[in-house]
Amino acid sequence: MIRWVDAFLDRPLGKLDEAVTFWATVTGSTPAPQKDPGFVRLHTAAGDDWLEIQGVRSGPGGHHPDIWVDDLAGFNGRALSAGATVRADHGDWQTLSSPAGLPFCTATWRDQHVRPRPYGGPDGVTLRPHQLCFDLAPSAYDREVRFWQTLTEWELDGGEQEDEFVRLQPRPPIPVRFLFQRLGSDRAASVHLDVSCSDIPAGRRWHESLGATFVGEWPHWSTFRDPAGGIYCLTSGDPATD
């Protein structure tokens, strides 16, 4: 059974400090370097930790989920039966790949159970990173959604645009849910972070003042690059409940 999910931000090693500073600031967190070089967990006083950042030595990086479970061996066995492959076995945690080649990690639950609260910025804006969005080519979409639904056993919510988006909704207090976006053309699968935001224009001003770059705007979200080049979106909603 899944007990907790972290959002893991993979950023170029040379930009790790910029990424840590930015995300610690916009979430009100305290950076805590881990025993493994290049890994930084963001500690929050407003709940249990749910964000971690690592420096990658090649490529632009991206995002992946860390999944904390009761029965690690049993969960990994279910993942393999559903179509996952093992990338690396680190002993007390493993790295696997989904059928579309997206990485995720699994580890034994450490009693995380307090959902992090939103953080307030200037102009009254509040926000909370709350969702990993899987960007999938049409040819990979159906199989990938089935895989994650089988693996998580979460509720599938078609939402308002089910031809383009579906969502897997976890049981409380898990702080990160999964959204699946069907792209208009084939390309390699990827994952980006969604940040629930009470006021996107105010959030944009704040994030740009900290070094984020505006990419584009849609009716319910705006897309940015953080100072380390990672893609993320500010999505309209209530950070207290999203």
C-alpha positions as CSV (number, residue, x, y, z in Angstrom):
1,M,0.0,0.0,0.0
2,I,1.3,3.5,-0.9
3,R,1.6,5.6,2.2
4,W,3.3,8.7,0.9
5,V,4.6,10.3,-2.3
6,D,7.4,12.8,-2.8
7,A,7.9,15.0,-5.8
8,F,11.6,14.6,-6.9
9,L,13.1,17.4,-8.9
10,D,16.1,16.4,-11.1
11,R,18.2,19.3,-12.1
12,P,21.7,19.7,-13.8
13,L,24.4,19.4,-11.2
14,G,25.9,22.8,-12.1
15,K,22.5,24.4,-11.4
16,L,21.6,22.5,-8.2
17,D,22.2,25.5,-5.9
18,E,19.9,27.8,-8.0
19,A,17.2,25.1,-7.9
20,V,17.5,24.6,-4.2
21,T,17.4,28.3,-3.4
22,F,14.3,28.9,-5.6
23,W,12.2,26.0,-4.4
24,A,13.1,26.5,-0.8
25,T,12.0,30.1,-1.1
26,V,8.7,29.5,-2.8
27,T,7.7,26.7,-0.4
28,G,9.1,28.2,2.8
29,S,11.3,25.2,3.3
30,T,14.8,24.6,4.8
31,P,17.4,22.9,2.6
32,A,18.8,19.7,4.2
33,P,21.7,18.1,2.2
34,Q,21.6,14.3,2.4
35,K,24.4,11.8,3.0
36,D,24.6,11.2,-0.7
37,P,26.3,14.1,-2.5
38,G,24.0,16.1,-4.8
39,F,20.8,15.2,-2.9
40,V,18.9,17.9,-1.0
41,R,15.7,17.4,0.9
42,L,13.5,20.4,1.6
43,H,12.3,20.3,5.2
44,T,9.1,22.1,6.0
45,A,7.7,23.1,9.4
46,A,4.2,22.9,7.9
47,G,4.0,19.1,7.5
48,D,6.1,16.2,6.5
49,D,8.7,16.6,3.7
50,W,7.4,16.0,0.2
51,L,10.1,17.7,-2.0
52,E,13.6,16.6,-2.8
53,I,16.1,17.9,-5.4
54,Q,19.1,16.1,-6.9
55,G,21.8,17.1,-9.3
56,V,22.1,15.0,-12.4
57,R,25.4,14.8,-14.3
58,S,24.0,14.7,-17.8
59,G,20.9,16.0,-19.6
60,P,18.4,18.7,-18.5
61,G,16.8,16.7,-15.7
62,G,13.1,16.5,-15.1
63,H,10.8,15.1,-12.3
64,H,9.9,11.8,-10.9
65,P,7.9,10.4,-8.0
66,D,9.4,8.7,-4.9
67,I,6.8,6.2,-3.6
68,W,6.9,5.1,0.0
69,V,5.1,1.8,0.8
70,D,4.4,-0.7,3.6
71,D,5.7,-3.7,1.8
72,L,8.6,-2.8,-0.5
73,A,9.3,-6.2,-2.0
74,G,5.6,-6.9,-2.6
75,F,5.1,-3.4,-4.2
76,N,8.1,-3.8,-6.5
77,G,6.8,-7.2,-7.5
78,R,3.5,-5.7,-8.4
79,A,5.3,-3.0,-10.4
80,L,7.2,-5.6,-12.4
81,S,4.1,-7.6,-13.1
82,A,2.4,-4.5,-14.4
83,G,5.2,-3.7,-16.8
84,A,7.9,-1.9,-14.9
85,T,11.6,-2.6,-15.3
86,V,14.4,-2.2,-12.7
87,R,17.0,0.5,-13.3
88,A,19.0,0.1,-10.1
89,D,18.8,-1.6,-6.7
90,H,20.3,0.6,-3.9
91,G,19.5,-1.8,-1.1
92,D,16.9,0.1,0.9
93,W,15.4,1.8,-2.1
94,Q,15.1,1.0,-5.8
95,T,14.8,2.9,-9.1
96,L,12.4,1.5,-11.7
97,S,11.0,2.6,-15.1
98,S,7.4,2.6,-16.2
99,P,6.4,1.1,-19.6
100,A,7.0,4.6,-21.2
101,G,10.5,4.7,-19.7
102,L,9.7,7.2,-16.9
103,P,11.7,6.7,-13.8
104,F,10.3,6.3,-10.3
105,C,11.7,5.3,-7.0
106,T,10.3,3.1,-4.2
107,A,11.2,2.9,-0.5
108,T,9.9,1.7,2.8
109,W,7.5,4.1,4.5
110,R,9.0,6.2,7.3
111,D,5.8,7.3,9.0
112,Q,5.2,10.4,6.9
113,H,1.6,11.4,7.5
114,V,1.2,15.1,7.9
115,R,0.1,16.8,4.7
116,P,2.1,20.0,4.1
117,R,0.2,23.2,4.2
118,P,0.4,25.9,1.6
119,Y,3.0,28.6,1.8
120,G,2.1,32.3,1.6
121,G,4.1,34.8,-0.6
122,P,3.7,38.5,-1.5
123,D,0.4,40.0,-2.5
124,G,-1.5,37.4,-0.6
125,V,-0.7,34.5,-2.9
126,T,-0.6,31.0,-1.5
127,L,0.7,27.9,-3.3
128,R,1.7,24.3,-2.8
129,P,3.4,21.9,-5.2
130,H,0.7,19.2,-5.4
131,Q,0.8,17.2,-8.7
132,L,3.1,15.5,-11.1
133,C,1.9,15.7,-14.7
134,F,2.9,12.9,-17.0
135,D,3.1,14.3,-20.6
136,L,2.5,11.3,-22.9
137,A,2.4,10.7,-26.6
138,P,-0.9,9.3,-28.0
139,S,0.8,5.9,-28.6
140,A,1.9,5.6,-25.0
141,Y,-1.0,7.2,-23.2
142,D,-3.5,4.3,-22.6
143,R,-0.8,1.8,-21.5
144,E,0.8,4.3,-19.2
145,V,-2.4,5.3,-17.5
146,R,-3.3,1.6,-17.0
147,F,0.1,0.9,-15.5
148,W,-0.1,3.7,-12.9
149,Q,-3.7,2.9,-12.1
150,T,-2.8,-0.8,-11.5
151,L,0.3,0.2,-9.5
152,T,-1.2,2.8,-7.2
153,E,-4.7,1.5,-6.9
154,W,-5.8,5.1,-6.7
155,E,-9.2,6.4,-7.9
156,L,-9.2,7.4,-11.6
157,D,-10.9,10.8,-12.2
158,G,-11.6,11.9,-15.7
159,G,-12.2,15.5,-14.8
160,E,-13.6,18.0,-17.2
161,Q,-11.4,17.3,-20.2
162,E,-11.1,13.5,-20.2
163,D,-10.1,13.4,-23.9
164,E,-6.9,15.2,-22.9
165,F,-6.4,14.7,-19.2
166,V,-7.2,12.1,-16.5
167,R,-6.1,12.1,-12.9
168,L,-5.2,9.5,-10.3
169,Q,-6.4,10.8,-6.9
170,P,-4.6,9.3,-3.9
171,R,-6.0,8.7,-0.5
172,P,-5.4,11.4,2.2
173,P,-2.9,12.5,3.5
174,I,-0.7,11.6,0.5
175,P,0.4,15.1,-0.8
176,V,1.2,14.4,-4.5
177,R,-1.3,13.2,-7.0
178,F,-0.7,12.2,-10.7
179,L,-2.2,13.9,-13.8
180,F,-1.9,12.4,-17.3
181,Q,-1.9,14.6,-20.3
182,R,-2.4,13.2,-23.8
183,L,-0.1,15.2,-26.2
184,G,-1.0,16.1,-29.7
185,S,2.0,14.3,-31.3
186,D,4.5,11.6,-30.5
187,R,7.6,12.4,-28.5
188,A,9.4,11.0,-25.5
189,A,7.4,10.8,-22.3
190,S,8.3,13.4,-19.6
191,V,7.0,14.6,-16.2
192,H,6.6,18.1,-14.9
193,L,5.6,19.6,-11.6
194,D,2.3,21.4,-11.1
195,V,2.0,24.0,-8.3
196,S,-1.5,24.8,-7.0
197,C,-1.7,28.6,-6.8
198,S,-4.4,30.9,-5.4
199,D,-3.6,33.8,-7.7
200,I,-1.6,33.0,-10.8
201,P,-0.7,36.7,-11.8
202,A,0.6,37.4,-8.3
203,G,2.4,34.0,-8.3
204,R,4.0,34.9,-11.7
205,R,5.3,38.2,-10.4
206,W,6.8,36.5,-7.3
207,H,8.4,33.7,-9.2
208,E,9.8,35.9,-12.0
209,S,11.3,38.1,-9.3
210,L,13.2,35.0,-8.0
211,G,14.5,34.1,-11.4
212,A,11.8,32.0,-13.0
213,T,11.1,32.4,-16.8
214,F,7.6,32.7,-18.1
215,V,6.9,30.2,-21.0
216,G,3.2,30.4,-21.8
217,E,-0.3,31.0,-20.5
218,W,-3.5,28.9,-20.8
219,P,-7.0,29.4,-19.3
220,H,-6.2,27.5,-16.1
221,W,-2.4,27.4,-15.8
222,S,0.8,29.2,-16.8
223,T,4.1,27.5,-17.6
224,F,7.5,28.5,-16.3
225,R,11.1,27.4,-16.2
226,D,12.8,27.6,-12.8
227,P,16.3,29.1,-12.5
228,A,17.8,25.7,-13.2
229,G,15.7,25.2,-16.4
230,G,13.1,22.8,-15.0
231,I,9.6,23.1,-16.4
232,Y,6.7,23.6,-14.0
233,C,3.2,25.1,-14.0
234,L,1.2,27.3,-11.7
235,T,-2.3,25.9,-11.8
236,S,-5.4,27.7,-10.6
237,G,-7.0,26.2,-7.5
238,D,-7.1,26.1,-3.7
239,P,-3.7,25.0,-2.4
240,A,-5.3,24.1,0.9
241,T,-7.4,21.3,-0.7
242,D,-5.7,20.5,-4.0
